[in-house]
Amino acid sequence: VDRLESAVDQVNTQQMGSDDKIDEFVTGGDVPVHTLMVELAKADTSMRLMTSVTAKAIQAYQEIARMQI
């Protein structure tokens, strides 16, 4: 459970970091476009990974639930 919480927290932190960079960029802050794009790509990748892992965990649970004893 601790690992799951840690992973979700990391994804959330990544998402919030990219949101902060977007806000800073939009308001005219000194954020280079390439830095913004890298942050967005990191956030996207971490979210896709979390979604994929979650789907696999649900699939594994469903397989176990279908097993007959």
PyRosetta script that sets phi, psi and omega in degrees:
from pyrosetta import init, pose_from_sequence

init()
pose = pose_from_sequence("VDRLESAVDQVNTQQMGSDDKIDEFVTGGDVPVHTLMVELAKADTSMRLMTSVTAKAIQAYQEIARMQI")
pose.set_psi(1, -37.9)
pose.set_omega(1, -179.8)
pose.set_phi(2, -64.3)
pose.set_psi(2, -38.0)
pose.set_omega(2, 178.8)
pose.set_phi(3, -65.3)
pose.set_psi(3, -40.5)
pose.set_omega(3, 179.3)
pose.set_phi(4, -63.8)
pose.set_psi(4, -45.5)
pose.set_omega(4, 177.7)
pose.set_phi(5, -60.5)
pose.set_psi(5, -41.6)
pose.set_omega(5, 179.6)
pose.set_phi(6, -63.3)
pose.set_psi(6, -43.0)
pose.set_omega(6, -180.0)
pose.set_phi(7, -64.5)
pose.set_psi(7, -43.7)
pose.set_omega(7, 178.8)
pose.set_phi(8, -64.1)
pose.set_psi(8, -40.9)
pose.set_omega(8, 177.9)
pose.set_phi(9, -62.3)
pose.set_psi(9, -40.2)
pose.set_omega(9, 179.0)
pose.set_phi(10, -64.5)
pose.set_psi(10, -43.2)
pose.set_omega(10, 178.7)
pose.set_phi(11, -63.8)
pose.set_psi(11, -43.0)
pose.set_omega(11, 179.3)
pose.set_phi(12, -62.2)
pose.set_psi(12, -43.0)
pose.set_omega(12, 178.6)
pose.set_phi(13, -61.9)
pose.set_psi(13, -41.8)
pose.set_omega(13, 178.9)
pose.set_phi(14, -63.0)
pose.set_psi(14, -43.3)
pose.set_omega(14, 179.3)
pose.set_phi(15, -64.4)
pose.set_psi(15, -44.1)
pose.set_omega(15, -180.0)
pose.set_phi(16, -66.2)
pose.set_psi(16, -36.7)
pose.set_omega(16, 177.4)
pose.set_phi(17, -63.1)
pose.set_psi(17, -41.7)
pose.set_omega(17, 178.7)
pose.set_phi(18, -68.9)
pose.set_psi(18, -36.2)
pose.set_omega(18, 176.0)
pose.set_phi(19, -62.0)
pose.set_psi(19, -41.3)
pose.set_omega(19, 178.7)
pose.set_phi(20, -62.9)
pose.set_psi(20, -42.2)
pose.set_omega(20, 179.0)
pose.set_phi(21, -64.2)
pose.set_psi(21, -39.7)
pose.set_omega(21, 178.4)
pose.set_phi(22, -62.5)
pose.set_psi(22, -47.7)
pose.set_omega(22, 179.2)
pose.set_phi(23, -58.8)
pose.set_psi(23, -44.0)
pose.set_omega(23, -179.6)
pose.set_phi(24, -63.9)
pose.set_psi(24, -41.3)
pose.set_omega(24, 179.9)
pose.set_phi(25, -65.0)
pose.set_psi(25, -46.2)
pose.set_omega(25, -176.5)
pose.set_phi(26, -65.9)
pose.set_psi(26, -34.5)
pose.set_omega(26, -179.1)
pose.set_phi(27, -84.9)
pose.set_psi(27, 8.0)
pose.set_omega(27, 174.5)
pose.set_phi(28, 90.7)
pose.set_psi(28, 16.2)
pose.set_omega(28, 179.1)
pose.set_phi(29, -68.9)
pose.set_psi(29, 169.9)
pose.set_omega(29, -177.8)
pose.set_phi(30, -86.6)
pose.set_psi(30, 72.8)
pose.set_omega(30, 179.6)
pose.set_phi(31, -120.9)
pose.set_psi(31, 113.6)
pose.set_omega(31, 177.3)
pose.set_phi(32, -63.8)
pose.set_psi(32, 146.4)
pose.set_omega(32, -177.6)
pose.set_phi(33, -60.2)
pose.set_psi(33, -39.5)
pose.set_omega(33, -178.5)
pose.set_phi(34, -65.5)
pose.set_psi(34, -34.5)
pose.set_omega(34, 176.7)
pose.set_phi(35, -66.1)
pose.set_psi(35, -42.3)
pose.set_omega(35, 177.9)
pose.set_phi(36, -61.1)
pose.set_psi(36, -45.2)
pose.set_omega(36, -179.1)
pose.set_phi(37, -65.2)
pose.set_psi(37, -37.6)
pose.set_omega(37, 177.7)
pose.set_phi(38, -64.7)
pose.set_psi(38, -44.0)
pose.set_omega(38, 179.0)
pose.set_phi(39, -62.6)
pose.set_psi(39, -42.4)
pose.set_omega(39, 178.2)
pose.set_phi(40, -64.4)
pose.set_psi(40, -39.8)
pose.set_omega(40, 178.9)
pose.set_phi(41, -66.0)
pose.set_psi(41, -40.3)
pose.set_omega(41, 177.7)
pose.set_phi(42, -62.4)
pose.set_psi(42, -45.8)
pose.set_omega(42, -179.8)
pose.set_phi(43, -63.2)
pose.set_psi(43, -42.1)
pose.set_omega(43, 179.5)
pose.set_phi(44, -63.8)
pose.set_psi(44, -44.8)
pose.set_omega(44, -179.3)
pose.set_phi(45, -64.1)
pose.set_psi(45, -43.3)
pose.set_omega(45, -179.8)
pose.set_phi(46, -66.1)
pose.set_psi(46, -37.6)
pose.set_omega(46, 178.4)
pose.set_phi(47, -68.2)
pose.set_psi(47, -42.0)
pose.set_omega(47, 177.9)
pose.set_phi(48, -62.5)
pose.set_psi(48, -41.1)
pose.set_omega(48, 178.5)
pose.set_phi(49, -63.4)
pose.set_psi(49, -45.5)
pose.set_omega(49, 179.5)
pose.set_phi(50, -62.1)
pose.set_psi(50, -41.5)
pose.set_omega(50, 178.9)
pose.set_phi(51, -64.0)
pose.set_psi(51, -41.8)
pose.set_omega(51, 179.6)
pose.set_phi(52, -65.2)
pose.set_psi(52, -44.7)
pose.set_omega(52, 179.2)
pose.set_phi(53, -64.0)
pose.set_psi(53, -41.2)
pose.set_omega(53, 178.5)
pose.set_phi(54, -62.2)
pose.set_psi(54, -44.0)
pose.set_omega(54, 179.4)
pose.set_phi(55, -62.7)
pose.set_psi(55, -41.4)
pose.set_omega(55, 178.5)
pose.set_phi(56, -65.4)
pose.set_psi(56, -39.4)
pose.set_omega(56, 179.2)
pose.set_phi(57, -65.2)
pose.set_psi(57, -41.3)
pose.set_omega(57, 177.6)
pose.set_phi(58, -64.9)
pose.set_psi(58, -42.6)
pose.set_omega(58, 178.5)
pose.set_phi(59, -61.6)
pose.set_psi(59, -42.8)
pose.set_omega(59, 178.9)
pose.set_phi(60, -64.6)
pose.set_psi(60, -41.7)
pose.set_omega(60, 178.1)
pose.set_phi(61, -61.9)
pose.set_psi(61, -42.4)
pose.set_omega(61, 178.9)
pose.set_phi(62, -64.6)
pose.set_psi(62, -37.7)
pose.set_omega(62, 177.6)
pose.set_phi(63, -64.7)
pose.set_psi(63, -43.7)
pose.set_omega(63, 179.1)
pose.set_phi(64, -65.0)
pose.set_psi(64, -40.5)
pose.set_omega(64, -179.5)
pose.set_phi(65, -64.6)
pose.set_psi(65, -29.1)
pose.set_omega(65, -179.8)
pose.set_phi(66, -81.2)
pose.set_psi(66, -14.9)
pose.set_omega(66, -178.4)
pose.set_phi(67, -65.4)
pose.set_psi(67, 139.9)
pose.set_omega(67, 176.1)
pose.set_phi(68, -97.3)
pose.set_psi(68, 140.1)
pose.set_omega(68, -179.0)
pose.set_phi(69, -97.3)
pose.dump_pdb("model.pdb")
